[in-house]
Amino acid sequence: MVISLDDPKKLKPLASQAHQVAMNMLRPISRKYDRAEHAYPTELDMLAAMIDGLSESGASEGAGAAGVRRDETPSTGGSPKETGTKNGANLASVMSIQEMCWGDVGLLLSMPRQGLGNSAIASVADEEQLQRFDGVWAGMAITEPGVGSDSANIKTTAVLDGDEYVINGEKIYVTSGDRADHIVVWATLDRELGRAAIKSFVVPKGTPGMRVERLEHKLGIRASDTAAIIFEDCRVPKENLLGSPEIDTKQGFAGAMATFDNTRPLVAAMAVGCAKASLDLTRDLLAQAGVEIDYDRPAHLQSAAAAKFLQMEADWEGARLLMMQAAWMADNREPNSLEASMAKAKAGRVGSDITLSCVELCGSVGYSEGELLEKWSRDSKILDIFEGTQQIQQLIVARRILGLSSAELR
């Protein structure tokens, strides 16, 4: 099968629209909300309304990720090779997110109704839940004090009491935790059964027993609110458990983890977009300084700055292609856990390397607030950490390639 490395033609208009939004709406207010941490970017309300209108009219695909549905296959039951390939909502999402993060990562993370919890709902919810939670803005609460990257060790509990689950625990680093109107909470039905008992629950904002404890002050993505949330005897209808309530010890918590197969390519897209912004500006600044980048000459025959820039562009292209592959596989209902982790690991590391190297290449201009280079280096660091750290991604990749379980390779 011939693989095209070009962006799909039908999705190019969407990516172009997202780039225009990034350039004309996000860039101009980027520094403003970096300095005004925790202030809600009201300019995003109009943008969200525009996206909703496009989605309702069917004129825009990929305003939000469609989710990786493990129970779905191509309509004819055959492989993509037999049925033809599909460039769908997941690919559209990563392309548009890449362009939006060329504008500002923190503002993209602040978009109403585009939270990481929305991807969880899209990935795990049944058909009734998809309809019931359509249009909500959902944050996602996974990380806990003392748990960190070990999602299987979650201590927050959900106990069935009649027709409701009673949730108790503490969650930290919840993106849009204060602004979102719903929170998708990961909790265990039975600590003794380990990861198999971990499920995700949709908790509406304002539910008694749920409170935002504090907002975090951060190195980057300051436009995005990051909250710590306490759950004390918080009751939610049992219908708000996403997916099946059955505990399948053979499956583990693959249902909940399917969320990451969807969100990791999105985070990779954020890193790719932020890195591209740094490369574009650095190329211009180097040209103004008289540094010529010649694509027809070997790097070792050019200046050190030009050689470094060529190396960064090559790394960036590798990250972008892995991102596109993971999203394409999701669109075509192919298992993409390995590729999603590879994309996230590569893009997260490359994003941090590129943005910081661009600061170095541009010297005092890069380090000052006169340009956005220093901000992008701060923003990009989180993209190598949340949704699974660099080290966790490498561990997942190793397990997948070697065919080992989490118990066999820690």
N, C-alpha and C positions, 0 to 999 in steps of 0.2 A: 504494500500500500504506500502510495506517495504521500509524504507529510509536508504540508505547507507551513513555513515558518513566518508567513506574513499574518498580520491581523486580519480576521474575517471581514470581508467587504461589508456585509450587512450590519456589522457592529461599529464600523468606523464613524458613522454619523453620531452615534451615542457617545463615543469616546471624544469626538470633537466638541460636542455640546458640553461634556463634563470639563474639558480643558478650558473652554470659554468661561464657564462658571468659576473655575479655580482662579483664572487670571483676573476676571473682572469683579468677582464678589468676595472670594476668600483671601487672596493676596492683600488687597487693600486694608483688610481689618485684622490681618494676621498678627502684627505686632501689638495692636490695641488689646486683644484678648490674651496675649501672652503676658502682658503687664497686669491686666485686670483679672487675675486668677479667680475662678469661681463665679465670675459675672456671666450670666447667661447671654450668649450671642443672639440677640433678638433678630438680627438680620437673617438668621437661618429659618425663621418661621415662613417668610415669603418663599424661600427656596424650597422648603419642604412642601408647601402648597403647590408649587409648580410641578414638583416630582409626582405628587399624588395625582394631579390633573393628567399628566402624561401617562401614568400607569393606568388610570381609569379609562382613558381613551384608547388604550392599547398602542399608543404611539411610541412607548418606551418600554423595552424589556431590560430587566437588570437593575431597576431602582433599588432592589434588595435581593439578597441571594435566595435562590430557590430552595436550597437545602439538598443534602445528600440523602436520598430516600433509599435505604438498603433493601426495601421490599419491592422496589420497582425495577422493571427490566424494559428494554426497548419494546415498542408496541407489538412487533411481529414475533418477539421471542428469540430473535437471532442475535448474533454479535453485531457490533457496529460495522464490521467489515461486510457482513451480509445485508444489513438493513440500511446502510448509509450513515454517515456521521451527523451529529447535531451540534451546532454552535448555539447554545442556549443561554439561560439566565445566569448560570454560574460564571461562564466566560464573559458575559456582558458585565457582570458585577465586578470582576477583577480588573477589567479594562477601564471601567468608569471610576472605580476606587483609586486606581493608579493615577488617573488624571486629576481627581479631586485632591489627592495627597501631594501632587505637584504644587497645589495651592497651600494647603495647611492640614496636617494630620489631626491636630486637636479639634479643629472645626468639623472635620469629617466625622470624628467620633462623637461629636455633639449633635449630629443631625437627628431631628425628631423621627421616631418610628424606624430608625435604622440601627438599633442597638444589637449587640452580640446576642442578647436573648432572643431577638427575632430570628436569628439563624438557628438557635436551638429549637425554637418552636417549629420552624420550617423543616428541620431535620428529623425530629422525633415525634411530633404530634400526629394523632390520627386525623381522619378527615373532618370529624365533627369539631375537634379542637382547632384545626386550621381555620375553619369558618368562624368559630366563636372568638378567637383571638386575632382575627384579621383587623389590621389597622391600629393595633396597640403599639406602644413604644416600650420595649422590654430590655432591661439591663440583665446581666448574667452574674450570679453570685456563686463562685466556686471556692476561691482561695480562703483559707482560714488561718488564724494565728497558730504557728507551730506545725502547720501541714505543708505549706509551700507548694512545690511542684508535684507532690505525691497525692494526686486526686483520689486515689483509691483509699486513702487513709482519712477520709472526711469524717468529722465527729458530729456535725449537725444531724439531728435525728428528726424523723417524721413518723409519728405513731398514729395508727388508725384508731379513731374514736367515733364509732357510729358512722355517720356519713361525712366525716371530716378527718383530715390529717392535722395533727398538732405538731408544729415545727418549733424546735428549740436549738439555738446555736448562734454563733457569731461569724459573719463573713467580712472580709476586708478586700480592698482594692477592687471595688465594684464600679466599673465604668458606667457613667450616667446613673449611678445609684440614687442620686437625689432628684434628678430631672425626669427620669423615666416613670411612666405610669404603672408599669408592671415589672416585677423582678422574677427571673427564672432562677430558682434556688436548688442547688444540689444538696441532697440529704440522704441519709441511710435509713432504710426500713428496719434493719437489724445489724448492729455492729458485729455480732458473732459470725455473720455470713460474709463479711468482707465486701469486696468490690461488687459482687453480684447483687447486693441489696441496695446499691446506690441508684437513686432515681432523681429526676428533675421535676420541680413543681412550679407552677405559675402563681405568683402571689401578687394580687392587685395592691397598688400603693394605697395607704390609708387603712389597710387591714389591721385590726387591733392586735397588739403584740409584736408589730414590726415597726422599728424606728431607725432612722439614720442617726448614728452616734457621732460621726464627725466627717469632715471632708479633708482629704490629704493635700498637703503642699508638696509639689513635685518639681523635679528637674526640668521636665519637658511636658508636652501636650497639656499646657496649663489651661487652655480653653475648655478642656474636657474635665467634668467633675468626677472625682474618684472617691467613693464613699466607703465607710465602715458601717455595716448594718447589723443590728441585734434582733434576734427572733426569740421572744419569750412567750411560750404557750400561744403561738400564732396559729390560728385555725383557718384552713382553706378547704373548700369542697373537695371530696375525693376525686371528682371529675377533673380537677386541675393537675393531677399527676400526668405528666406527658408520656404517651405511649402506654405500654402494658404494665399493670401493677404486679404481675407475676415475677417472682424471683427465680431466675434461671441460672443455676450455678455453672452450667456448661457454657453459657454465653458470656458470663461475667457481666461487666457493665458496658458491653459493646453498644447498646442502644444509646446510652447517654454519651459515650465517647464518640458516636457518629457525628455529634455536634462539631467536634474538632476537625473532622475530615472536611467540613464545610468552612469553618472559620479560619483555619490555618492558611489556606490560599488567599483569603481576604487580607490577613495580616501581612502576608508576603507582598500583596499588591500595595499595601500602604508603604512598606519599606522601599519597594521598587519606585514608587512615585516620588517619595521624599528624596531618594538618591538621585533620581533624574533631575529634580529641581536643582540640586547642588551641582551636578555635572553641567547643566545648561548655563548656570550663572558663572561657574568657574571657567568654562570655555570662553565666555565673553570677557571676563576679567583678565585672563591670560593673554587673549588677543590684544586687549588694550595695553598690556604691558610689553607687547612685542614678541610674545612666545607663540611660535607657529607650530600647529599640530598637523603633520603631513601623513595622511593615511596611505600614501603610496611608498613610504620609506620605512624600513625596519626601525623598531623602537630604539635599538641600541645606537643608531646613527643620529638620533635626535637629542634635544636637550633633556635633562633629567626630569623637568616638569612635564614636558610633552610625553616622555616615556611612561611616567607615572599615570598620566591622564589616560593614555591608551590602555594601560593595564586595568584601570578602574572601569572603563567602558566595557572591556571584555568580561569582567566579573559581573557587571550589571546585566549584560545580555544573557549570561548564564542563569542568573536569578530570574529574569523575566520569563525565559523559556520554561523553566521548571514551574513557575507560577501558572503559566498558560496551560501546561500539560495537566497539572492537578485539577484545574477548573474544567478543562475539556473532558477529562475522565468522569468527573461528577455529572456533567451534562449528558454523557453517554452511558450512565449507570454502571460504570466500571469501578471496582474497588480501588480507592485511591489513598488509603491510609498511608502507605509508604511514600507516595509521591507528594502528598500534602505535607508530611513532615520534612521531606527533602526540600521542598519549596520554601517552607517556613525557615528552616535552618540556614539555607543558602542566602535567602533574601535578608534575614535578620542580621546575619554576620556581615554580609556585603554592604547592607545599608549603613551600618555603623561605621565600617571601615571607610566607605566612600565619603560620607558626610564629614567625618573628622579629618580625612586626608585633604578634602577640599578646603577646610579651614586652614590647614597647614600650608597648602600650596599658595593660598592668597594672603598669607602673613597677617599683618595688622588689619587689613581690610576684612579678612575672614573672621578675625577674632572680635572685631568691634560690632556694635549694634547698628552701624550704618548700613549693613547688608543683613540678609536673613540667614547667611551661612551658619553662624554660630547657633541660631535657633534651631535650624534643621539638624545640626549635630546633637543637640539636646533632645529634640523630639524623637529622633530615630532610635535612640538607645532602648526605649521601652519596647520597640517592635522586635527586639532580640530577646525579650524577657517574657512578656505576657503571652497567653495562649500556649504556654509550654516553653521553657527556656531553651537556649541553644544546646545545653548539655542533655536535656530531656529529649529533644528532637534527635540528637545523634544516637541516644540510647534506643529510641523507638526504631530508627532506621536499622541499627545493628540487629535488633531482635527480628525485624521483618526479613532482613537478608539472610540471617543465619537460621531462621526458623525456630527461635528460642522464645520461651515464655518470659513474662516479667519476673517469675520466681527463679528461672534459670539464669537470667542475665539482669543484674541489678546495677 
